Amino acid sequence: MTGPEEARKGVSTAIREVADAMAYHGIWDEPEPPADAWHSSQPFFADTMTFPQWLRYVLLGRLEDLLALDASMPEYCEVAPMAEEYARVHGLVLTSLIDALQHLDRLVTRSR
């Protein structure tokens, strides 16, 4: 396996790790956002979706689409700090999710 193939496999594994961590923390089963929620100009769709909705349906969904299309990953990914803020604001301990997102952030950014 070549470097880029290994990187893409790593991103795919990291996506599963994030999904597993979301399920572990009980935030995977957020309902799918309504169609109009996708029309947001705010970072993380903060005005139309919860962070778990954005994470599951926007970020993970788009990364999976990019992998399926063998398209380039985003230049830069730094989602873990948003998860830290979400946990702080909501009084949650999301350690495994934050760890998984830090791993995903590093892999996506390096996979370019």
ZAKE-572484 format. One record per residue: residue number from 1; residue in three letters; x, y, z of N, C-alpha, C, O in turn. Coordinates in nm, 4 decimals, always signed. Layout:
ZAKE-572484
- NUM  ala  X  Y  Z  X  Y  Z  X  Y  Z  X  Y  Z
...
***
This chain:
ZAKE-572484
- 1  met  +0.0848  -0.1181  +0.0000  +0.0000  +0.0000  +0.0000  +0.0887  +0.1235  +0.0000  +0.1885  +0.1290  +0.0720
- 2  thr  +0.0528  +0.2213  -0.0798  +0.1321  +0.3437  -0.0882  +0.0923  +0.4415  +0.0212  -0.0069  +0.4210  +0.0913
- 3  gly  +0.1701  +0.5472  +0.0351  +0.1442  +0.6478  +0.1372  +0.0038  +0.7056  +0.1327  -0.0653  +0.7043  +0.2346
- 4  pro  -0.0417  +0.7572  +0.0169  -0.1768  +0.8137  +0.0120  -0.2860  +0.7114  +0.0424  -0.3855  +0.7454  +0.1066
- 5  glu  -0.2697  +0.5879  -0.0018  -0.3682  +0.4838  +0.0268  -0.3742  +0.4556  +0.1766  -0.4823  +0.4390  +0.2333
- 6  glu  -0.2574  +0.4506  +0.2401  -0.2530  +0.4291  +0.3844  -0.3196  +0.5436  +0.4588  -0.3919  +0.5224  +0.5561
- 7  ala  -0.2941  +0.6666  +0.4114  -0.3539  +0.7847  +0.4751  -0.5059  +0.7791  +0.4644  -0.5759  +0.8082  +0.5614
- 8  arg  -0.5570  +0.7424  +0.3484  -0.7019  +0.7350  +0.3290  -0.7630  +0.6249  +0.4149  -0.8719  +0.6419  +0.4696
- 9  lys  -0.6935  +0.5128  +0.4269  -0.7411  +0.4049  +0.5130  -0.7430  +0.4522  +0.6580  -0.8346  +0.4196  +0.7336
- 10  gly  -0.6419  +0.5288  +0.6960  -0.6376  +0.5830  +0.8314  -0.7535  +0.6776  +0.8580  -0.8120  +0.6751  +0.9662
- 11  val  -0.7871  +0.7613  +0.7599  -0.9009  +0.8536  +0.7749  -1.0302  +0.7740  +0.7896  -1.1142  +0.8066  +0.8735
- 12  ser  -1.0462  +0.6709  +0.7091  -1.1663  +0.5872  +0.7176  -1.1796  +0.5237  +0.8560  -1.2882  +0.5221  +0.9140
- 13  thr  -1.0698  +0.4722  +0.9080  -1.0707  +0.4131  +1.0420  -1.1026  +0.5188  +1.1469  -1.1787  +0.4927  +1.2401
- 14  ala  -1.0452  +0.6379  +1.1325  -1.0692  +0.7459  +1.2289  -1.2151  +0.7905  +1.2266  -1.2700  +0.8258  +1.3309
- 15  ile  -1.2782  +0.7897  +1.1103  -1.4205  +0.8237  +1.1007  -1.5017  +0.7242  +1.1840  -1.5915  +0.7635  +1.2585
- 16  arg  -1.4699  +0.5966  +1.1708  -1.5399  +0.4941  +1.2499  -1.5157  +0.5140  +1.3996  -1.6062  +0.4944  +1.4806
- 17  glu  -1.3940  +0.5526  +1.4356  -1.3622  +0.5774  +1.5765  -1.4443  +0.6938  +1.6315  -1.4918  +0.6879  +1.7449
- 18  val  -1.4611  +0.7986  +1.5526  -1.5430  +0.9128  +1.5955  -1.6878  +0.8681  +1.6116  -1.7520  +0.9010  +1.7113
- 19  ala  -1.7395  +0.7934  +1.5144  -1.8776  +0.7440  +1.5235  -1.8958  +0.6557  +1.6465  -1.9961  +0.6672  +1.7169
- 20  asp  -1.8001  +0.5686  +1.6723  -1.8081  +0.4820  +1.7903  -1.8065  +0.5640  +1.9186  -1.8811  +0.5344  +2.0119
- 21  ala  -1.7220  +0.6667  +1.9242  -1.7147  +0.7523  +2.0429  -1.8442  +0.8302  +2.0610  -1.8902  +0.8486  +2.1737
- 22  met  -1.9030  +0.8758  +1.9519  -2.0312  +0.9454  +1.9612  -2.1376  +0.8512  +2.0175  -2.2172  +0.8913  +2.1024
- 23  ala  -2.1392  +0.7273  +1.9709  -2.2360  +0.6298  +2.0219  -2.2104  +0.6029  +2.1700  -2.3045  +0.5962  +2.2491
- 24  tyr  -2.0852  +0.5877  +2.2071  -2.0492  +0.5625  +2.3470  -2.1009  +0.6748  +2.4375  -2.1495  +0.6491  +2.5476
- 25  his  -2.0902  +0.7977  +2.3909  -2.1321  +0.9137  +2.4701  -2.2813  +0.9465  +2.4540  -2.3306  +1.0432  +2.5121
- 26  gly  -2.3517  +0.8661  +2.3756  -2.4957  +0.8844  +2.3610  -2.5365  +1.0020  +2.2745  -2.6460  +1.0559  +2.2905
- 27  ile  -2.4489  +1.0425  +2.1823  -2.4836  +1.1569  +2.0956  -2.4853  +1.1189  +1.9469  -2.4886  +1.2067  +1.8606
- 28  trp  -2.4832  +0.9900  +1.9172  -2.4897  +0.9442  +1.7779  -2.6323  +0.9484  +1.7241  -2.6524  +0.9736  +1.6053
- 29  asp  -2.7303  +0.9243  +1.8087  -2.8682  +0.9086  +1.7645  -2.9442  +1.0397  +1.7482  -3.0671  +1.0409  +1.7555
- 30  glu  -2.8735  +1.1491  +1.7265  -2.9400  +1.2757  +1.6985  -3.0224  +1.2600  +1.5699  -2.9772  +1.1948  +1.4758
- 31  pro  -3.1419  +1.3185  +1.5650  -3.2217  +1.3065  +1.4421  -3.1553  +1.3796  +1.3255  -3.0845  +1.4786  +1.3440
- 32  glu  -3.1796  +1.3288  +1.2069  -3.1261  +1.3948  +1.0879  -3.1868  +1.5343  +1.0774  -3.3076  +1.5507  +1.0946
- 33  pro  -3.1042  +1.6347  +1.0494  -3.1569  +1.7712  +1.0402  -3.2539  +1.7856  +0.9227  -3.2396  +1.7166  +0.8218
- 34  pro  -3.3523  +1.8749  +0.9353  -3.4427  +1.8986  +0.8235  -3.3683  +1.9632  +0.7066  -3.2594  +2.0180  +0.7238
- 35  ala  -3.4267  +1.9564  +0.5906  -3.3616  +2.0060  +0.4685  -3.3165  +2.1514  +0.4810  -3.2087  +2.1869  +0.4333
- 36  asp  -3.3973  +2.2351  +0.5440  -3.3592  +2.3767  +0.5512  -3.2416  +2.4019  +0.6458  -3.1821  +2.5096  +0.6417
- 37  ala  -3.2071  +2.3052  +0.7304  -3.0931  +2.3212  +0.8218  -2.9601  +2.3231  +0.7475  -2.8592  +2.3687  +0.8014
- 38  trp  -2.9598  +2.2739  +0.6245  -2.8366  +2.2693  +0.5449  -2.8020  +2.4039  +0.4839  -2.6948  +2.4195  +0.4254
- 39  his  -2.8905  +2.5006  +0.4964  -2.8694  +2.6340  +0.4400  -2.8230  +2.7278  +0.5503  -2.8989  +2.8126  +0.5973
- 40  ser  -2.7000  +2.7120  +0.5902  -2.6435  +2.7918  +0.6978  -2.5129  +2.8523  +0.6513  -2.4374  +2.7901  +0.5766
- 41  ser  -2.4872  +2.9725  +0.6953  -2.3592  +3.0357  +0.6651  -2.2700  +3.0405  +0.7897  -2.1606  +3.0968  +0.7864
- 42  gln  -2.3175  +2.9812  +0.8984  -2.2435  +2.9824  +1.0245  -2.1450  +2.8650  +1.0309  -2.1737  +2.7573  +0.9785
- 43  pro  -2.0299  +2.8853  +1.0945  -1.9405  +2.7712  +1.1157  -2.0127  +2.6617  +1.1946  -2.0891  +2.6900  +1.2869
- 44  phe  -1.9875  +2.5387  +1.1571  -2.0479  +2.4225  +1.2225  -2.2007  +2.4245  +1.2149  -2.2671  +2.3545  +1.2914
- 45  phe  -2.2566  +2.5035  +1.1239  -2.4023  +2.5169  +1.1070  -2.4672  +2.5466  +1.2424  -2.5757  +2.4971  +1.2729
- 46  ala  -2.3993  +2.6275  +1.3220  -2.4384  +2.6522  +1.4615  -2.5787  +2.7100  +1.4765  -2.6408  +2.6954  +1.5818
- 47  asp  -2.6283  +2.7748  +1.3733  -2.7626  +2.8341  +1.3832  -2.8739  +2.7383  +1.3417  -2.9917  +2.7685  +1.3606
- 48  thr  -2.8373  +2.6227  +1.2851  -2.9415  +2.5324  +1.2350  -2.9291  +2.3880  +1.2835  -3.0226  +2.3095  +1.2671
- 49  met  -2.8158  +2.3521  +1.3425  -2.7943  +2.2140  +1.3868  -2.7257  +2.2137  +1.5223  -2.6582  +2.3095  +1.5598
- 50  thr  -2.7441  +2.1045  +1.5948  -2.6638  +2.0835  +1.7141  -2.5247  +2.0397  +1.6686  -2.5075  +1.9958  +1.5549
- 51  phe  -2.4269  +2.0513  +1.7559  -2.2928  +2.0055  +1.7195  -2.2913  +1.8562  +1.6839  -2.2297  +1.8192  +1.5840
- 52  pro  -2.3569  +1.7691  +1.7620  -2.3578  +1.6280  +1.7225  -2.4219  +1.6045  +1.5847  -2.3762  +1.5185  +1.5094
- 53  gln  -2.5268  +1.6802  +1.5516  -2.5863  +1.6667  +1.4182  -2.4853  +1.7067  +1.3120  -2.4657  +1.6351  +1.2138
- 54  trp  -2.4216  +1.8206  +1.3316  -2.3222  +1.8669  +1.2336  -2.2116  +1.7640  +1.2192  -2.1710  +1.7315  +1.1076
- 55  leu  -2.1633  +1.7130  +1.3299  -2.0534  +1.6178  +1.3277  -2.0912  +1.4925  +1.2489  -2.0158  +1.4469  +1.1628
- 56  arg  -2.2078  +1.4379  +1.2792  -2.2496  +1.3134  +1.2141  -2.2892  +1.3347  +1.0680  -2.2397  +1.2657  +0.9789
- 57  tyr  -2.3774  +1.4293  +1.0445  -2.4372  +1.4398  +0.9114  -2.3583  +1.5274  +0.8152  -2.3662  +1.5077  +0.6939
- 58  val  -2.2833  +1.6225  +0.8660  -2.2069  +1.7103  +0.7771  -2.0624  +1.6622  +0.7678  -2.0189  +1.6171  +0.6619
- 59  leu  -1.9881  +1.6715  +0.8774  -1.8452  +1.6398  +0.8696  -1.8200  +1.4944  +0.8306  -1.7549  +1.4678  +0.7296
- 60  leu  -1.8705  +1.4012  +0.9090  -1.8424  +1.2603  +0.8783  -1.9002  +1.2213  +0.7433  -1.8368  +1.1483  +0.6672
- 61  gly  -2.0200  +1.2694  +0.7133  -2.0813  +1.2402  +0.5834  -1.9976  +1.2909  +0.4672  -1.9784  +1.2202  +0.3683
- 62  arg  -1.9477  +1.4137  +0.4791  -1.8665  +1.4699  +0.3699  -1.7321  +1.3987  +0.3572  -1.6856  +1.3723  +0.2463
- 63  leu  -1.6702  +1.3678  +0.4701  -1.5435  +1.2952  +0.4622  -1.5625  +1.1581  +0.3989  -1.4801  +1.1149  +0.3183
- 64  glu  -1.6703  +1.0895  +0.4346  -1.6985  +0.9595  +0.3719  -1.7213  +0.9752  +0.2220  -1.6751  +0.8926  +0.1433
- 65  asp  -1.7926  +1.0814  +0.1817  -1.8139  +1.1071  +0.0388  -1.6810  +1.1321  -0.0320  -1.6588  +1.0797  -0.1411
- 66  leu  -1.5926  +1.2112  +0.0283  -1.4622  +1.2388  -0.0326  -1.3812  +1.1111  -0.0482  -1.3158  +1.0908  -0.1505
- 67  leu  -1.3855  +1.0253  +0.0524  -1.3147  +0.8977  +0.0411  -1.3724  +0.8125  -0.0714  -1.2978  +0.7541  -0.1501
- 68  ala  -1.5052  +0.8053  -0.0791  -1.5705  +0.7237  -0.1823  -1.5379  +0.7740  -0.3226  -1.5261  +0.6955  -0.4168
- 69  leu  -1.5236  +0.9050  -0.3351  -1.4937  +0.9650  -0.4659  -1.3442  +0.9729  -0.4941  -1.3027  +1.0189  -0.6005
- 70  asp  -1.2640  +0.9278  -0.3985  -1.1186  +0.9394  -0.4073  -1.0768  +1.0840  -0.4308  -0.9821  +1.1121  -0.5043
- 71  ala  -1.1497  +1.1749  -0.3667  -1.1230  +1.3182  -0.3799  -1.0287  +1.3643  -0.2695  -1.0062  +1.2935  -0.1713
- 72  ser  -0.9746  +1.4825  -0.2872  -0.8829  +1.5388  -0.1880  -0.9555  +1.5699  -0.0582  -1.0719  +1.6098  -0.0573
- 73  met  -0.8842  +1.5507  +0.0494  -0.9346  +1.5874  +0.1817  -0.9223  +1.7396  +0.1980  -0.8475  +1.8039  +0.1244
- 74  pro  -0.9950  +1.7965  +0.2938  -0.9796  +1.9397  +0.3205  -0.8339  +1.9714  +0.3557  -0.7614  +1.8860  +0.4069
- 75  glu  -0.7928  +2.0941  +0.3279  -0.6560  +2.1344  +0.3582  -0.6260  +2.1274  +0.5062  -0.5155  +2.0925  +0.5477
- 76  tyr  -0.7251  +2.1609  +0.5840  -0.7034  +2.1764  +0.7275  -0.8276  +2.1289  +0.8010  -0.9398  +2.1589  +0.7602
- 77  cys  -0.8081  +2.0561  +0.9078  -0.9201  +2.0075  +0.9870  -0.8869  +2.0273  +1.1341  -0.7849  +1.9782  +1.1825
- 78  glu  -0.9727  +2.0988  +1.2047  -0.9523  +2.1208  +1.3481  -1.0887  +2.1272  +1.4156  -1.1392  +2.2345  +1.4485
- 79  val  -1.1464  +2.0095  +1.4351  -1.2798  +1.9969  +1.4928  -1.2740  +1.9706  +1.6431  -1.3667  +2.0071  +1.7154
- 80  ala  -1.1681  +1.9086  +1.6904  -1.1584  +1.8739  +1.8327  -1.1810  +1.9931  +1.9257  -1.2485  +1.9767  +2.0273
- 81  pro  -1.1281  +2.1123  +1.8963  -1.1550  +2.2251  +1.9866  -1.3039  +2.2596  +1.9973  -1.3495  +2.3041  +2.1026
- 82  met  -1.3787  +2.2397  +1.8905  -1.5224  +2.2654  +1.8967  -1.5905  +2.1625  +1.9865  -1.6833  +2.1956  +2.0603
- 83  ala  -1.5446  +2.0391  +1.9801  -1.5998  +1.9356  +2.0679  -1.5673  +1.9673  +2.2140  -1.6500  +1.9452  +2.3024
- 84  glu  -1.4481  +2.0185  +2.2388  -1.4113  +2.0588  +2.3750  -1.5044  +2.1692  +2.4251  -1.5502  +2.1652  +2.5393
- 85  glu  -1.5316  +2.2662  +2.3406  -1.6209  +2.3759  +2.3782  -1.7635  +2.3257  +2.3994  -1.8301  +2.3661  +2.4947
- 86  tyr  -1.8098  +2.2388  +2.3119  -1.9429  +2.1807  +2.3263  -1.9532  +2.1074  +2.4605  -2.0519  +2.1233  +2.5323
- 87  ala  -1.8526  +2.0279  +2.4941  -1.8525  +1.9543  +2.6205  -1.8526  +2.0509  +2.7388  -1.9245  +2.0295  +2.8364
- 88  arg  -1.7725  +2.1568  +2.7304  -1.7645  +2.2539  +2.8394  -1.8990  +2.3219  +2.8610  -1.9470  +2.3310  +2.9740
- 89  val  -1.9594  +2.3696  +2.7533  -2.0863  +2.4424  +2.7624  -2.1978  +2.3534  +2.8166  -2.2832  +2.3995  +2.8923
- 90  his  -2.1971  +2.2276  +2.7783  -2.3039  +2.1359  +2.8173  -2.2702  +2.0516  +2.9405  -2.3473  +1.9638  +2.9793
- 91  gly  -2.1550  +2.0789  +3.0014  -2.1169  +2.0057  +3.1214  -2.0968  +1.8576  +3.0983  -2.1318  +1.7760  +3.1836
- 92  leu  -2.0410  +1.8220  +2.9845  -2.0217  +1.6819  +2.9481  -1.8738  +1.6437  +2.9531  -1.7858  +1.7284  +2.9377
- 93  val  -1.8490  +1.5185  +2.9742  -1.7140  +1.4637  +2.9646  -1.7124  +1.3782  +2.8378  -1.7727  +1.2709  +2.8332
- 94  leu  -1.6439  +1.4263  +2.7367  -1.6421  +1.3586  +2.6064  -1.4989  +1.3199  +2.5672  -1.4585  +1.3358  +2.4520
- 95  thr  -1.4251  +1.2700  +2.6627  -1.2831  +1.2441  +2.6424  -1.2552  +1.1561  +2.5214  -1.1698  +1.1903  +2.4395
- 96  ser  -1.3246  +1.0442  +2.5079  -1.2952  +0.9542  +2.3954  -1.3323  +1.0181  +2.2618  -1.2653  +0.9936  +2.1614
- 97  leu  -1.4375  +1.0993  +2.2589  -1.4739  +1.1688  +2.1356  -1.3689  +1.2733  +2.1003  -1.3283  +1.2841  +1.9846
- 98  ile  -1.3255  +1.3489  +2.1976  -1.2244  +1.4520  +2.1714  -1.0942  +1.3873  +2.1247  -1.0303  +1.4367  +2.0318
- 99  asp  -1.0550  +1.2778  +2.1880  -0.9350  +1.2059  +2.1442  -0.9499  +1.1568  +2.0004  -0.8577  +1.1706  +1.9200
- 100  ala  -1.0657  +1.0997  +1.9679  -1.0892  +1.0499  +1.8318  -1.0879  +1.1641  +1.7304  -1.0370  +1.1482  +1.6194
- 101  leu  -1.1437  +1.2789  +1.7682  -1.1443  +1.3938  +1.6772  -1.0045  +1.4522  +1.6592  -0.9697  +1.4961  +1.5495
- 102  gln  -0.9249  +1.4533  +1.7644  -0.7864  +1.4996  +1.7495  -0.7116  +1.4113  +1.6514  -0.6345  +1.4603  +1.5690
- 103  his  -0.7346  +1.2813  +1.6603  -0.6724  +1.1866  +1.5678  -0.7216  +1.2125  +1.4250  -0.6418  +1.2175  +1.3315
- 104  leu  -0.8517  +1.2288  +1.4090  -0.9079  +1.2573  +1.2764  -0.8532  +1.3887  +1.2221  -0.8161  +1.3960  +1.1050
- 105  asp  -0.8476  +1.4918  +1.3045  -0.7932  +1.6212  +1.2612  -0.6525  +1.6048  +1.2041  -0.6216  +1.6567  +1.0968
- 106  arg  -0.5678  +1.5323  +1.2767  -0.4292  +1.5126  +1.2305  -0.4249  +1.4350  +1.0989  -0.3514  +1.4715  +1.0072
- 107  leu  -0.5037  +1.3281  +1.0899  -0.5007  +1.2454  +0.9687  -0.5544  +1.3183  +0.8473  -0.4959  +1.3101  +0.7392
- 108  val  -0.6652  +1.3897  +0.8633  -0.7222  +1.4617  +0.7491  -0.6240  +1.5674  +0.6999  -0.6008  +1.5801  +0.5796
- 109  thr  -0.5673  +1.6421  +0.7917  -0.4755  +1.7488  +0.7537  -0.3506  +1.6911  +0.6851  -0.3009  +1.7498  +0.5890
- 110  arg  -0.2998  +1.5773  +0.7333  -0.1802  +1.5160  +0.6747  -0.2075  +1.4407  +0.5462  -0.1149  +1.4171  +0.4686
- 111  ser  -0.3324  +1.4022  +0.5210  -0.3605  +1.3151  +0.4061  -0.3595  +1.3865  +0.2729  -0.3717  +1.3227  +0.1683
- 112  arg  -0.3455  +1.5153  +0.2749  -0.3435  +1.5926  +0.1497  -0.2281  +1.5579  +0.0634  -0.2128  +1.6143  -0.0449
***
